[in-house]
């Protein structure tokens, strides 16, 4: 395995490449990026101009007014202004031999007055070859270092990684994503959104690259709107009540819809939820797939499309444990959270073997999960042998956990779904999938019509006509 170049080597390689020339425009904590190119020497061969419009009034005068200065809109305004200016002034004199670029960022790190979220937007607009129409890459980053100087240092390294990979790896977008991690640990930065645009990336599926961010630990989750568009989780979940249904959804069935509908009917009646802004999510985890060593990215994206027909956003995470998923949502909201599951999943939650890595075991796990009055809404199970219906109310757990279970039931942290359609209790996704892959027609009776239509049109999940 070839070791990646360190940050010094990357910056120096760009400085010594006479075909690369551009502008750096940085607002806030991100000003460390341009400094790398001055530090390593030879910057006159790379840098046409550096800009630091730190004052808001000055920044508005140059780039136009913005309601939020650390935002995608501000980043794009910076790229637009500086790239147009660069081409206007230098294209005539050296456009035949130069790949022009503009690197921009707007970031908010820790300071004496800021102790809340520290994050930023970075982007590069660049030519693949002299005279070409520009392409661009945008990323959103969270900084997790506790000190301001450390956060600035991490931003500098990340910025050099982004610029270097865009200029030299633009033919391989997946390699660009991987290169963002060079010389950085996941404990320092999280890249939770990446967007490729322009002629060089016309065939790029940004959703696939978002999955790669999750798979390789650059972020813990990626979110897709029902139309498949990527969205920043922090913006979508901020200060909202959240109801989330986890599953593999192979395929989406009528039970999938039932579980969400019945859970939502109970969730919105909670005193702290009624009348509040509600986000309903479908969630899948890469965790089980990654442990087996293979992740079928296209299969995940196909299921995102199928879930999109239900009209809800989809979250894909690398959290296997529910308490980790809950902690992720707690990052963005203090409003009530509900998790939708079935009886077999609830029973698994009470298997102590899953919590051996926690010092406090299952008690620590539940303490983390239920700390903000989170609630579990549980769909019943019909026993295939006896026909008996098992609910959250009559589920039996290990004897040493019965008092814990009773406590959670008594305090309504675990709630059985009420008034469910018992005619759907015989639907199991694994059986539907098997019939669908064997080409048996009656599988369609167990899935929503729009889901069946999309499966048949695109031959998804191994469907046979």
KOLLO-287452 format. One record per residue (C-alpha): residue number from 1; residue in one letter; x, y, z. Coordinates in steps of 0.2 Angstrom, whole numbers. Layout:
N
<site n="NUM" res="A" X="X" Y="Y" Z="Z"/>
...
***
This chain:
465
<site n="1" res="X" X="0" Y="0" Z="0"/>
<site n="2" res="X" X="7" Y="17" Z="-5"/>
<site n="3" res="X" X="8" Y="29" Z="9"/>
<site n="4" res="X" X="-1" Y="46" Z="5"/>
<site n="5" res="X" X="9" Y="62" Z="3"/>
<site n="6" res="X" X="10" Y="72" Z="19"/>
<site n="7" res="X" X="2" Y="90" Z="19"/>
<site n="8" res="X" X="19" Y="98" Z="16"/>
<site n="9" res="X" X="22" Y="87" Z="1"/>
<site n="10" res="X" X="5" Y="90" Z="-7"/>
<site n="11" res="X" X="6" Y="109" Z="-5"/>
<site n="12" res="X" X="24" Y="109" Z="-12"/>
<site n="13" res="X" X="19" Y="98" Z="-27"/>
<site n="14" res="X" X="5" Y="111" Z="-32"/>
<site n="15" res="X" X="17" Y="125" Z="-30"/>
<site n="16" res="X" X="30" Y="117" Z="-41"/>
<site n="17" res="X" X="17" Y="114" Z="-55"/>
<site n="18" res="X" X="17" Y="129" Z="-66"/>
<site n="19" res="X" X="1" Y="123" Z="-75"/>
<site n="20" res="X" X="-10" Y="126" Z="-59"/>
<site n="21" res="X" X="-14" Y="144" Z="-54"/>
<site n="22" res="X" X="-28" Y="152" Z="-44"/>
<site n="23" res="X" X="-35" Y="162" Z="-30"/>
<site n="24" res="X" X="-38" Y="158" Z="-11"/>
<site n="25" res="X" X="-53" Y="166" Z="-3"/>
<site n="26" res="X" X="-56" Y="162" Z="15"/>
<site n="27" res="X" X="-67" Y="168" Z="29"/>
<site n="28" res="X" X="-65" Y="164" Z="47"/>
<site n="29" res="X" X="-55" Y="150" Z="54"/>
<site n="30" res="X" X="-51" Y="142" Z="37"/>
<site n="31" res="X" X="-37" Y="154" Z="33"/>
<site n="32" res="X" X="-25" Y="141" Z="37"/>
<site n="33" res="X" X="-26" Y="133" Z="20"/>
<site n="34" res="X" X="-17" Y="147" Z="10"/>
<site n="35" res="X" X="-4" Y="148" Z="24"/>
<site n="36" res="X" X="2" Y="130" Z="19"/>
<site n="37" res="X" X="7" Y="136" Z="2"/>
<site n="38" res="X" X="16" Y="151" Z="8"/>
<site n="39" res="X" X="25" Y="140" Z="21"/>
<site n="40" res="X" X="32" Y="127" Z="10"/>
<site n="41" res="X" X="39" Y="139" Z="-3"/>
<site n="42" res="X" X="36" Y="143" Z="-21"/>
<site n="43" res="X" X="19" Y="150" Z="-18"/>
<site n="44" res="X" X="22" Y="163" Z="-32"/>
<site n="45" res="X" X="20" Y="149" Z="-44"/>
<site n="46" res="X" X="2" Y="144" Z="-37"/>
<site n="47" res="X" X="-6" Y="159" Z="-29"/>
<site n="48" res="X" X="-13" Y="173" Z="-40"/>
<site n="49" res="X" X="-22" Y="181" Z="-24"/>
<site n="50" res="X" X="-27" Y="177" Z="-7"/>
<site n="51" res="X" X="-43" Y="185" Z="1"/>
<site n="52" res="X" X="-49" Y="186" Z="19"/>
<site n="53" res="X" X="-65" Y="196" Z="20"/>
<site n="54" res="X" X="-66" Y="194" Z="39"/>
<site n="55" res="X" X="-77" Y="208" Z="43"/>
<site n="56" res="X" X="-95" Y="205" Z="38"/>
<site n="57" res="X" X="-98" Y="222" Z="31"/>
<site n="58" res="X" X="-83" Y="220" Z="19"/>
<site n="59" res="X" X="-88" Y="203" Z="15"/>
<site n="60" res="X" X="-106" Y="209" Z="10"/>
<site n="61" res="X" X="-98" Y="222" Z="-1"/>
<site n="62" res="X" X="-88" Y="210" Z="-10"/>
<site n="63" res="X" X="-99" Y="194" Z="-11"/>
<site n="64" res="X" X="-117" Y="201" Z="-8"/>
<site n="65" res="X" X="-127" Y="200" Z="8"/>
<site n="66" res="X" X="-130" Y="183" Z="16"/>
<site n="67" res="X" X="-142" Y="179" Z="30"/>
<site n="68" res="X" X="-129" Y="165" Z="36"/>
<site n="69" res="X" X="-110" Y="168" Z="33"/>
<site n="70" res="X" X="-105" Y="150" Z="36"/>
<site n="71" res="X" X="-117" Y="142" Z="23"/>
<site n="72" res="X" X="-117" Y="134" Z="6"/>
<site n="73" res="X" X="-124" Y="150" Z="-2"/>
<site n="74" res="X" X="-110" Y="161" Z="5"/>
<site n="75" res="X" X="-97" Y="148" Z="-2"/>
<site n="76" res="X" X="-105" Y="148" Z="-19"/>
<site n="77" res="X" X="-105" Y="167" Z="-20"/>
<site n="78" res="X" X="-87" Y="167" Z="-15"/>
<site n="79" res="X" X="-83" Y="154" Z="-29"/>
<site n="80" res="X" X="-93" Y="164" Z="-42"/>
<site n="81" res="X" X="-85" Y="181" Z="-38"/>
<site n="82" res="X" X="-67" Y="175" Z="-37"/>
<site n="83" res="X" X="-68" Y="163" Z="-52"/>
<site n="84" res="X" X="-76" Y="176" Z="-64"/>
<site n="85" res="X" X="-63" Y="189" Z="-58"/>
<site n="86" res="X" X="-48" Y="177" Z="-61"/>
<site n="87" res="X" X="-54" Y="173" Z="-78"/>
<site n="88" res="X" X="-57" Y="191" Z="-83"/>
<site n="89" res="X" X="-40" Y="196" Z="-78"/>
<site n="90" res="X" X="-29" Y="182" Z="-82"/>
<site n="91" res="X" X="-37" Y="171" Z="-96"/>
<site n="92" res="X" X="-30" Y="182" Z="-110"/>
<site n="93" res="X" X="-12" Y="182" Z="-104"/>
<site n="94" res="X" X="-10" Y="164" Z="-99"/>
<site n="95" res="X" X="-27" Y="154" Z="-102"/>
<site n="96" res="X" X="-19" Y="143" Z="-115"/>
<site n="97" res="X" X="-7" Y="135" Z="-103"/>
<site n="98" res="X" X="-15" Y="136" Z="-86"/>
<site n="99" res="X" X="-28" Y="127" Z="-77"/>
<site n="100" res="X" X="-36" Y="140" Z="-66"/>
<site n="101" res="X" X="-44" Y="137" Z="-49"/>
<site n="102" res="X" X="-52" Y="145" Z="-35"/>
<site n="103" res="X" X="-52" Y="138" Z="-17"/>
<site n="104" res="X" X="-64" Y="145" Z="-5"/>
<site n="105" res="X" X="-70" Y="142" Z="13"/>
<site n="106" res="X" X="-81" Y="150" Z="26"/>
<site n="107" res="X" X="-78" Y="142" Z="44"/>
<site n="108" res="X" X="-83" Y="145" Z="62"/>
<site n="109" res="X" X="-71" Y="138" Z="74"/>
<site n="110" res="X" X="-71" Y="139" Z="93"/>
<site n="111" res="X" X="-68" Y="156" Z="100"/>
<site n="112" res="X" X="-70" Y="166" Z="116"/>
<site n="113" res="X" X="-89" Y="169" Z="111"/>
<site n="114" res="X" X="-93" Y="153" Z="102"/>
<site n="115" res="X" X="-95" Y="137" Z="112"/>
<site n="116" res="X" X="-108" Y="129" Z="101"/>
<site n="117" res="X" X="-107" Y="120" Z="84"/>
<site n="118" res="X" X="-90" Y="123" Z="75"/>
<site n="119" res="X" X="-91" Y="119" Z="57"/>
<site n="120" res="X" X="-88" Y="126" Z="39"/>
<site n="121" res="X" X="-90" Y="125" Z="21"/>
<site n="122" res="X" X="-76" Y="122" Z="8"/>
<site n="123" res="X" X="-75" Y="121" Z="-10"/>
<site n="124" res="X" X="-65" Y="122" Z="-26"/>
<site n="125" res="X" X="-69" Y="127" Z="-43"/>
<site n="126" res="X" X="-56" Y="122" Z="-56"/>
<site n="127" res="X" X="-52" Y="118" Z="-74"/>
<site n="128" res="X" X="-48" Y="100" Z="-79"/>
<site n="129" res="X" X="-37" Y="107" Z="-93"/>
<site n="130" res="X" X="-33" Y="124" Z="-100"/>
<site n="131" res="X" X="-48" Y="133" Z="-107"/>
<site n="132" res="X" X="-61" Y="120" Z="-101"/>
<site n="133" res="X" X="-77" Y="124" Z="-92"/>
<site n="134" res="X" X="-75" Y="123" Z="-73"/>
<site n="135" res="X" X="-81" Y="109" Z="-62"/>
<site n="136" res="X" X="-82" Y="111" Z="-43"/>
<site n="137" res="X" X="-82" Y="101" Z="-27"/>
<site n="138" res="X" X="-91" Y="107" Z="-11"/>
<site n="139" res="X" X="-90" Y="99" Z="6"/>
<site n="140" res="X" X="-97" Y="103" Z="23"/>
<site n="141" res="X" X="-86" Y="99" Z="38"/>
<site n="142" res="X" X="-88" Y="98" Z="57"/>
<site n="143" res="X" X="-72" Y="101" Z="68"/>
<site n="144" res="X" X="-71" Y="91" Z="84"/>
<site n="145" res="X" X="-55" Y="97" Z="92"/>
<site n="146" res="X" X="-57" Y="106" Z="108"/>
<site n="147" res="X" X="-45" Y="120" Z="105"/>
<site n="148" res="X" X="-46" Y="134" Z="92"/>
<site n="149" res="X" X="-28" Y="132" Z="86"/>
<site n="150" res="X" X="-31" Y="113" Z="83"/>
<site n="151" res="X" X="-47" Y="116" Z="73"/>
<site n="152" res="X" X="-38" Y="129" Z="62"/>
<site n="153" res="X" X="-24" Y="116" Z="59"/>
<site n="154" res="X" X="-36" Y="102" Z="55"/>
<site n="155" res="X" X="-45" Y="114" Z="42"/>
<site n="156" res="X" X="-28" Y="118" Z="34"/>
<site n="157" res="X" X="-24" Y="100" Z="32"/>
<site n="158" res="X" X="-42" Y="96" Z="25"/>
<site n="159" res="X" X="-41" Y="111" Z="13"/>
<site n="160" res="X" X="-25" Y="105" Z="6"/>
<site n="161" res="X" X="-31" Y="88" Z="4"/>
<site n="162" res="X" X="-47" Y="94" Z="-5"/>
<site n="163" res="X" X="-37" Y="106" Z="-17"/>
<site n="164" res="X" X="-23" Y="93" Z="-21"/>
<site n="165" res="X" X="-36" Y="78" Z="-24"/>
<site n="166" res="X" X="-47" Y="90" Z="-35"/>
<site n="167" res="X" X="-32" Y="95" Z="-46"/>
<site n="168" res="X" X="-24" Y="78" Z="-48"/>
<site n="169" res="X" X="-37" Y="65" Z="-45"/>
<site n="170" res="X" X="-52" Y="73" Z="-54"/>
<site n="171" res="X" X="-54" Y="57" Z="-65"/>
<site n="172" res="X" X="-58" Y="46" Z="-50"/>
<site n="173" res="X" X="-70" Y="54" Z="-38"/>
<site n="174" res="X" X="-70" Y="40" Z="-26"/>
<site n="175" res="X" X="-51" Y="43" Z="-24"/>
<site n="176" res="X" X="-55" Y="61" Z="-20"/>
<site n="177" res="X" X="-66" Y="56" Z="-6"/>
<site n="178" res="X" X="-53" Y="44" Z="1"/>
<site n="179" res="X" X="-40" Y="57" Z="0"/>
<site n="180" res="X" X="-49" Y="69" Z="12"/>
<site n="181" res="X" X="-44" Y="58" Z="26"/>
<site n="182" res="X" X="-25" Y="59" Z="23"/>
<site n="183" res="X" X="-16" Y="65" Z="38"/>
<site n="184" res="X" X="-32" Y="67" Z="48"/>
<site n="185" res="X" X="-41" Y="56" Z="61"/>
<site n="186" res="X" X="-60" Y="54" Z="62"/>
<site n="187" res="X" X="-59" Y="61" Z="79"/>
<site n="188" res="X" X="-54" Y="78" Z="72"/>
<site n="189" res="X" X="-65" Y="82" Z="58"/>
<site n="190" res="X" X="-82" Y="75" Z="50"/>
<site n="191" res="X" X="-86" Y="78" Z="32"/>
<site n="192" res="X" X="-105" Y="75" Z="32"/>
<site n="193" res="X" X="-109" Y="82" Z="14"/>
<site n="194" res="X" X="-100" Y="82" Z="-3"/>
<site n="195" res="X" X="-106" Y="88" Z="-19"/>
<site n="196" res="X" X="-98" Y="86" Z="-36"/>
<site n="197" res="X" X="-104" Y="97" Z="-50"/>
<site n="198" res="X" X="-99" Y="102" Z="-68"/>
<site n="199" res="X" X="-93" Y="94" Z="-84"/>
<site n="200" res="X" X="-80" Y="84" Z="-77"/>
<site n="201" res="X" X="-92" Y="75" Z="-65"/>
<site n="202" res="X" X="-107" Y="73" Z="-76"/>
<site n="203" res="X" X="-108" Y="54" Z="-73"/>
<site n="204" res="X" X="-105" Y="55" Z="-55"/>
<site n="205" res="X" X="-118" Y="49" Z="-43"/>
<site n="206" res="X" X="-116" Y="61" Z="-28"/>
<site n="207" res="X" X="-127" Y="48" Z="-18"/>
<site n="208" res="X" X="-114" Y="35" Z="-20"/>
<site n="209" res="X" X="-100" Y="46" Z="-14"/>
<site n="210" res="X" X="-111" Y="51" Z="1"/>
<site n="211" res="X" X="-112" Y="32" Z="5"/>
<site n="212" res="X" X="-93" Y="31" Z="4"/>
<site n="213" res="X" X="-91" Y="45" Z="17"/>
<site n="214" res="X" X="-101" Y="34" Z="29"/>
<site n="215" res="X" X="-92" Y="18" Z="24"/>
<site n="216" res="X" X="-75" Y="25" Z="27"/>
<site n="217" res="X" X="-79" Y="34" Z="43"/>
<site n="218" res="X" X="-78" Y="52" Z="37"/>
<site n="219" res="X" X="-96" Y="54" Z="44"/>
<site n="220" res="X" X="-108" Y="44" Z="53"/>
<site n="221" res="X" X="-123" Y="47" Z="42"/>
<site n="222" res="X" X="-129" Y="53" Z="25"/>
<site n="223" res="X" X="-147" Y="59" Z="22"/>
<site n="224" res="X" X="-157" Y="59" Z="6"/>
<site n="225" res="X" X="-173" Y="68" Z="2"/>
<site n="226" res="X" X="-188" Y="58" Z="-6"/>
<site n="227" res="X" X="-182" Y="64" Z="-23"/>
<site n="228" res="X" X="-164" Y="57" Z="-19"/>
<site n="229" res="X" X="-156" Y="74" Z="-17"/>
<site n="230" res="X" X="-143" Y="75" Z="-3"/>
<site n="231" res="X" X="-146" Y="86" Z="12"/>
<site n="232" res="X" X="-136" Y="91" Z="27"/>
<site n="233" res="X" X="-143" Y="81" Z="42"/>
<site n="234" res="X" X="-139" Y="96" Z="54"/>
<site n="235" res="X" X="-151" Y="107" Z="44"/>
<site n="236" res="X" X="-164" Y="94" Z="41"/>
<site n="237" res="X" X="-165" Y="88" Z="60"/>
<site n="238" res="X" X="-162" Y="104" Z="69"/>
<site n="239" res="X" X="-174" Y="107" Z="83"/>
<site n="240" res="X" X="-187" Y="95" Z="76"/>
<site n="241" res="X" X="-197" Y="81" Z="84"/>
<site n="242" res="X" X="-190" Y="65" Z="75"/>
<site n="243" res="X" X="-199" Y="49" Z="72"/>
<site n="244" res="X" X="-187" Y="36" Z="64"/>
<site n="245" res="X" X="-190" Y="18" Z="57"/>
<site n="246" res="X" X="-175" Y="7" Z="55"/>
<site n="247" res="X" X="-175" Y="-8" Z="44"/>
<site n="248" res="X" X="-167" Y="-16" Z="29"/>
<site n="249" res="X" X="-182" Y="-13" Z="18"/>
<site n="250" res="X" X="-179" Y="-28" Z="6"/>
<site n="251" res="X" X="-191" Y="-24" Z="0"/>
<site n="252" res="X" X="-203" Y="-10" Z="8"/>
<site n="253" res="X" X="-219" Y="-19" Z="12"/>
<site n="254" res="X" X="-236" Y="-14" Z="18"/>
<site n="255" res="X" X="-230" Y="-18" Z="36"/>
<site n="256" res="X" X="-217" Y="-5" Z="33"/>
<site n="257" res="X" X="-230" Y="8" Z="30"/>
<site n="258" res="X" X="-241" Y="1" Z="44"/>
<site n="259" res="X" X="-227" Y="3" Z="57"/>
<site n="260" res="X" X="-224" Y="21" Z="53"/>
<site n="261" res="X" X="-242" Y="26" Z="52"/>
<site n="262" res="X" X="-247" Y="18" Z="69"/>
<site n="263" res="X" X="-232" Y="24" Z="77"/>
<site n="264" res="X" X="-235" Y="42" Z="71"/>
<site n="265" res="X" X="-253" Y="42" Z="77"/>
<site n="266" res="X" X="-247" Y="39" Z="94"/>
<site n="267" res="X" X="-231" Y="50" Z="94"/>
<site n="268" res="X" X="-241" Y="66" Z="89"/>
<site n="269" res="X" X="-252" Y="64" Z="104"/>
<site n="270" res="X" X="-237" Y="66" Z="116"/>
<site n="271" res="X" X="-239" Y="83" Z="125"/>
<site n="272" res="X" X="-222" Y="89" Z="119"/>
<site n="273" res="X" X="-225" Y="83" Z="101"/>
<site n="274" res="X" X="-242" Y="90" Z="97"/>
<site n="275" res="X" X="-241" Y="105" Z="86"/>
<site n="276" res="X" X="-222" Y="104" Z="84"/>
<site n="277" res="X" X="-212" Y="103" Z="68"/>
<site n="278" res="X" X="-210" Y="84" Z="65"/>
<site n="279" res="X" X="-197" Y="75" Z="54"/>
<site n="280" res="X" X="-202" Y="57" Z="49"/>
<site n="281" res="X" X="-187" Y="47" Z="44"/>
<site n="282" res="X" X="-183" Y="30" Z="37"/>
<site n="283" res="X" X="-166" Y="23" Z="42"/>
<site n="284" res="X" X="-154" Y="10" Z="36"/>
<site n="285" res="X" X="-137" Y="5" Z="43"/>
<site n="286" res="X" X="-121" Y="0" Z="34"/>
<site n="287" res="X" X="-115" Y="-9" Z="50"/>
<site n="288" res="X" X="-121" Y="-26" Z="47"/>
<site n="289" res="X" X="-115" Y="-26" Z="28"/>
<site n="290" res="X" X="-98" Y="-19" Z="33"/>
<site n="291" res="X" X="-95" Y="-32" Z="46"/>
<site n="292" res="X" X="-98" Y="-45" Z="32"/>
<site n="293" res="X" X="-84" Y="-37" Z="22"/>
<site n="294" res="X" X="-95" Y="-32" Z="7"/>
<site n="295" res="X" X="-106" Y="-17" Z="4"/>
<site n="296" res="X" X="-117" Y="-16" Z="-11"/>
<site n="297" res="X" X="-118" Y="2" Z="-14"/>
<site n="298" res="X" X="-131" Y="1" Z="-28"/>
<site n="299" res="X" X="-142" Y="-10" Z="-18"/>
<site n="300" res="X" X="-143" Y="3" Z="-4"/>
<site n="301" res="X" X="-146" Y="17" Z="-17"/>
<site n="302" res="X" X="-160" Y="6" Z="-25"/>
<site n="303" res="X" X="-168" Y="5" Z="-8"/>
<site n="304" res="X" X="-167" Y="23" Z="-5"/>
<site n="305" res="X" X="-177" Y="26" Z="-21"/>
<site n="306" res="X" X="-190" Y="13" Z="-15"/>
<site n="307" res="X" X="-191" Y="22" Z="2"/>
<site n="308" res="X" X="-192" Y="39" Z="-7"/>
<site n="309" res="X" X="-209" Y="33" Z="-15"/>
<site n="310" res="X" X="-216" Y="34" Z="3"/>
<site n="311" res="X" X="-212" Y="53" Z="4"/>
<site n="312" res="X" X="-200" Y="53" Z="18"/>
<site n="313" res="X" X="-181" Y="57" Z="19"/>
<site n="314" res="X" X="-169" Y="42" Z="21"/>
<site n="315" res="X" X="-154" Y="42" Z="33"/>
<site n="316" res="X" X="-140" Y="29" Z="30"/>
<site n="317" res="X" X="-129" Y="27" Z="45"/>
<site n="318" res="X" X="-115" Y="17" Z="52"/>
<site n="319" res="X" X="-123" Y="14" Z="69"/>
<site n="320" res="X" X="-127" Y="-4" Z="73"/>
<site n="321" res="X" X="-133" Y="0" Z="91"/>
<site n="322" res="X" X="-149" Y="10" Z="94"/>
<site n="323" res="X" X="-141" Y="20" Z="108"/>
<site n="324" res="X" X="-128" Y="27" Z="95"/>
<site n="325" res="X" X="-142" Y="31" Z="83"/>
<site n="326" res="X" X="-151" Y="40" Z="97"/>
<site n="327" res="X" X="-135" Y="50" Z="102"/>
<site n="328" res="X" X="-133" Y="56" Z="84"/>
<site n="329" res="X" X="-151" Y="63" Z="84"/>
<site n="330" res="X" X="-148" Y="71" Z="101"/>
<site n="331" res="X" X="-134" Y="81" Z="93"/>
<site n="332" res="X" X="-147" Y="91" Z="83"/>
<site n="333" res="X" X="-162" Y="92" Z="93"/>
<site n="334" res="X" X="-168" Y="92" Z="111"/>
<site n="335" res="X" X="-186" Y="89" Z="106"/>
<site n="336" res="X" X="-195" Y="72" Z="108"/>
<site n="337" res="X" X="-188" Y="57" Z="98"/>
<site n="338" res="X" X="-197" Y="41" Z="93"/>
<site n="339" res="X" X="-190" Y="25" Z="86"/>
<site n="340" res="X" X="-201" Y="13" Z="77"/>
<site n="341" res="X" X="-197" Y="-6" Z="78"/>
<site n="342" res="X" X="-205" Y="-23" Z="79"/>
<site n="343" res="X" X="-205" Y="-36" Z="93"/>
<site n="344" res="X" X="-190" Y="-46" Z="87"/>
<site n="345" res="X" X="-180" Y="-31" Z="87"/>
<site n="346" res="X" X="-186" Y="-26" Z="104"/>
<site n="347" res="X" X="-181" Y="-43" Z="110"/>
<site n="348" res="X" X="-164" Y="-41" Z="103"/>
<site n="349" res="X" X="-162" Y="-24" Z="113"/>
<site n="350" res="X" X="-163" Y="-35" Z="129"/>
<site n="351" res="X" X="-149" Y="-46" Z="124"/>
<site n="352" res="X" X="-134" Y="-42" Z="135"/>
<site n="353" res="X" X="-121" Y="-49" Z="124"/>
<site n="354" res="X" X="-123" Y="-34" Z="113"/>
<site n="355" res="X" X="-116" Y="-22" Z="126"/>
<site n="356" res="X" X="-100" Y="-30" Z="132"/>
<site n="357" res="X" X="-90" Y="-15" Z="126"/>
<site n="358" res="X" X="-99" Y="-4" Z="138"/>
<site n="359" res="X" X="-93" Y="-3" Z="156"/>
<site n="360" res="X" X="-110" Y="-1" Z="162"/>
<site n="361" res="X" X="-117" Y="-15" Z="150"/>
<site n="362" res="X" X="-136" Y="-14" Z="146"/>
<site n="363" res="X" X="-139" Y="-1" Z="159"/>
<site n="364" res="X" X="-127" Y="11" Z="152"/>
<site n="365" res="X" X="-134" Y="8" Z="134"/>
<site n="366" res="X" X="-152" Y="11" Z="140"/>
<site n="367" res="X" X="-147" Y="26" Z="150"/>
<site n="368" res="X" X="-139" Y="34" Z="135"/>
<site n="369" res="X" X="-154" Y="30" Z="124"/>
<site n="370" res="X" X="-168" Y="35" Z="135"/>
<site n="371" res="X" X="-160" Y="51" Z="143"/>
<site n="372" res="X" X="-170" Y="63" Z="133"/>
<site n="373" res="X" X="-187" Y="55" Z="135"/>
<site n="374" res="X" X="-185" Y="45" Z="119"/>
<site n="375" res="X" X="-199" Y="32" Z="116"/>
<site n="376" res="X" X="-200" Y="16" Z="107"/>
<site n="377" res="X" X="-215" Y="11" Z="97"/>
<site n="378" res="X" X="-216" Y="-7" Z="95"/>
<site n="379" res="X" X="-226" Y="-17" Z="81"/>
<site n="380" res="X" X="-233" Y="-34" Z="86"/>
<site n="381" res="X" X="-228" Y="-51" Z="80"/>
<site n="382" res="X" X="-239" Y="-65" Z="75"/>
<site n="383" res="X" X="-231" Y="-82" Z="80"/>
<site n="384" res="X" X="-231" Y="-92" Z="64"/>
<site n="385" res="X" X="-233" Y="-109" Z="73"/>
<site n="386" res="X" X="-246" Y="-105" Z="86"/>
<site n="387" res="X" X="-255" Y="-89" Z="79"/>
<site n="388" res="X" X="-252" Y="-80" Z="95"/>
<site n="389" res="X" X="-249" Y="-62" Z="94"/>
<site n="390" res="X" X="-234" Y="-55" Z="104"/>
<site n="391" res="X" X="-234" Y="-37" Z="109"/>
<site n="392" res="X" X="-223" Y="-25" Z="119"/>
<site n="393" res="X" X="-235" Y="-28" Z="133"/>
<site n="394" res="X" X="-234" Y="-47" Z="134"/>
<site n="395" res="X" X="-216" Y="-49" Z="128"/>
<site n="396" res="X" X="-205" Y="-60" Z="140"/>
<site n="397" res="X" X="-187" Y="-55" Z="143"/>
<site n="398" res="X" X="-173" Y="-63" Z="153"/>
<site n="399" res="X" X="-178" Y="-65" Z="172"/>
<site n="400" res="X" X="-164" Y="-53" Z="178"/>
<site n="401" res="X" X="-171" Y="-40" Z="166"/>
<site n="402" res="X" X="-189" Y="-41" Z="169"/>
<site n="403" res="X" X="-189" Y="-27" Z="182"/>
<site n="404" res="X" X="-180" Y="-15" Z="170"/>
<site n="405" res="X" X="-192" Y="-20" Z="156"/>
<site n="406" res="X" X="-207" Y="-17" Z="168"/>
<site n="407" res="X" X="-200" Y="0" Z="172"/>
<site n="408" res="X" X="-198" Y="6" Z="154"/>
<site n="409" res="X" X="-216" Y="0" Z="150"/>
<site n="410" res="X" X="-223" Y="8" Z="166"/>
<site n="411" res="X" X="-215" Y="25" Z="161"/>
<site n="412" res="X" X="-221" Y="23" Z="143"/>
<site n="413" res="X" X="-203" Y="23" Z="136"/>
<site n="414" res="X" X="-208" Y="7" Z="127"/>
<site n="415" res="X" X="-226" Y="7" Z="120"/>
<site n="416" res="X" X="-235" Y="-6" Z="110"/>
<site n="417" res="X" X="-244" Y="0" Z="94"/>
<site n="418" res="X" X="-262" Y="0" Z="96"/>
<site n="419" res="X" X="-276" Y="-5" Z="84"/>
<site n="420" res="X" X="-265" Y="-12" Z="70"/>
<site n="421" res="X" X="-271" Y="-21" Z="55"/>
<site n="422" res="X" X="-269" Y="-39" Z="60"/>
<site n="423" res="X" X="-272" Y="-45" Z="42"/>
<site n="424" res="X" X="-254" Y="-38" Z="38"/>
<site n="425" res="X" X="-246" Y="-48" Z="52"/>
<site n="426" res="X" X="-242" Y="-62" Z="41"/>
<site n="427" res="X" X="-232" Y="-51" Z="29"/>
<site n="428" res="X" X="-213" Y="-54" Z="31"/>
<site n="429" res="X" X="-201" Y="-45" Z="20"/>
<site n="430" res="X" X="-189" Y="-60" Z="18"/>
<site n="431" res="X" X="-204" Y="-70" Z="11"/>
<site n="432" res="X" X="-209" Y="-57" Z="0"/>
<site n="433" res="X" X="-191" Y="-55" Z="-7"/>
<site n="434" res="X" X="-190" Y="-74" Z="-10"/>
<site n="435" res="X" X="-207" Y="-74" Z="-20"/>
<site n="436" res="X" X="-202" Y="-59" Z="-30"/>
<site n="437" res="X" X="-185" Y="-67" Z="-34"/>
<site n="438" res="X" X="-193" Y="-83" Z="-39"/>
<site n="439" res="X" X="-205" Y="-73" Z="-51"/>
<site n="440" res="X" X="-221" Y="-77" Z="-42"/>
<site n="441" res="X" X="-234" Y="-64" Z="-46"/>
<site n="442" res="X" X="-243" Y="-63" Z="-29"/>
<site n="443" res="X" X="-229" Y="-54" Z="-20"/>
<site n="444" res="X" X="-236" Y="-38" Z="-26"/>
<site n="445" res="X" X="-251" Y="-40" Z="-14"/>
<site n="446" res="X" X="-239" Y="-37" Z="1"/>
<site n="447" res="X" X="-230" Y="-21" Z="-5"/>
<site n="448" res="X" X="-237" Y="-3" Z="-8"/>
<site n="449" res="X" X="-242" Y="-1" Z="-27"/>
<site n="450" res="X" X="-229" Y="13" Z="-30"/>
<site n="451" res="X" X="-215" Y="1" Z="-23"/>
<site n="452" res="X" X="-221" Y="-13" Z="-34"/>
<site n="453" res="X" X="-221" Y="-2" Z="-49"/>
<site n="454" res="X" X="-203" Y="4" Z="-47"/>
<site n="455" res="X" X="-197" Y="-13" Z="-43"/>
<site n="456" res="X" X="-204" Y="-20" Z="-59"/>
<site n="457" res="X" X="-199" Y="-5" Z="-70"/>
<site n="458" res="X" X="-181" Y="-6" Z="-64"/>
<site n="459" res="X" X="-179" Y="-24" Z="-60"/>
<site n="460" res="X" X="-173" Y="-21" Z="-42"/>
<site n="461" res="X" X="-168" Y="-33" Z="-28"/>
<site n="462" res="X" X="-167" Y="-47" Z="-40"/>
<site n="463" res="X" X="-184" Y="-46" Z="-47"/>
<site n="464" res="X" X="-189" Y="-59" Z="-60"/>
<site n="465" res="X" X="-203" Y="-56" Z="-72"/>
***
